[in-house]
Amino acid sequence: MRNIKLFFSALTVAFAILGLTKALTFDITMPITFVCMAITMLISAKEYKDKKQKMSEVLFLSLGILLLIVTAYNIASMIWGV
């Protein structure tokens, strides 16, 4: 799990840097950054569940799901103009 978490953390940072340096547009980099960050948080929630730390698990799980919902809404608003 640690290698997968490290991979998605690196992807989050890489796409954030690409967006900030304007190498790619924000329309492309921001959803990818948010999805990678949400996956990292969901992996962290799984790790906290294995360690039996309930409060941290709930926090990371809810933040990961919230990020996915916000990203889905942003993508839908870009596509359909909601």
N, C-alpha and C positions, 0 to 999 in steps of 0.2 A: 504494500500500500504506500510505503514511503516514496518509492520511485515514481509511482503514478502521480502522487501529490506534488512531487518536485517537478515533474514534467508539465502538469497543468499550471503550476505557479510560474514556471518559466515562460509558458505560452502567454499567460496573463500579462506579464511584464513586457514581453516582446511586442505584443500587439498594442499595448498602451504606449510604448515608445514609438512604434510606427505611426500611431495616431497623433501623438504630440509633435512629432517632427514633420508631420504632414506628408510622409512618404506614401501613405494611403489615406483615403478620405475617412472622416468620422463615421459615415454611413456604413462602412465596411468594418472598421476596427472596433467600434464601441460594442456592437452586439457580440462579436467574437470574444472580446475581453470580458464582458459580463458573463457569458456562458462558461468560459474557462474558470472564472472566479467562483461561479456558483458550483461547478463540479468540484473545485478544490474545497469549498466549504462543506459539500456533502460528503466528501471523503474524510474530512476532519470530524464530521458528525459520526461517521462510522467508527473512526478510531476512538472517539470519546465513549461511544457505546460499548466497545470492547473493553475499555478501561473502567466501565461502570460509573462514569461521571455524568449523571442524568441532566444536570442543569446546562452544562456545556454542550451536551448532545442536542438538547432542545434548541438552544440558541443558534448553533451552527446549522441545524436542519431548517429552522424557520428562516434564517437569513438566506440560505441557499435557495429555498423555494421562492422567497420573495424576489430575489434577483432574477430567477427564471421567469416569474410572472411579469415583472417590469420589462424584461427584455422581449418577451412575447408581445406585450402591448406596444412597445416601441416599434418592433418590426411590423406589426399589423397596421400601426398608424402610418408608417412610411409607405407600405404597399397600398392600402386602401384609403388613406387620407382621413382616418377617423379623428 
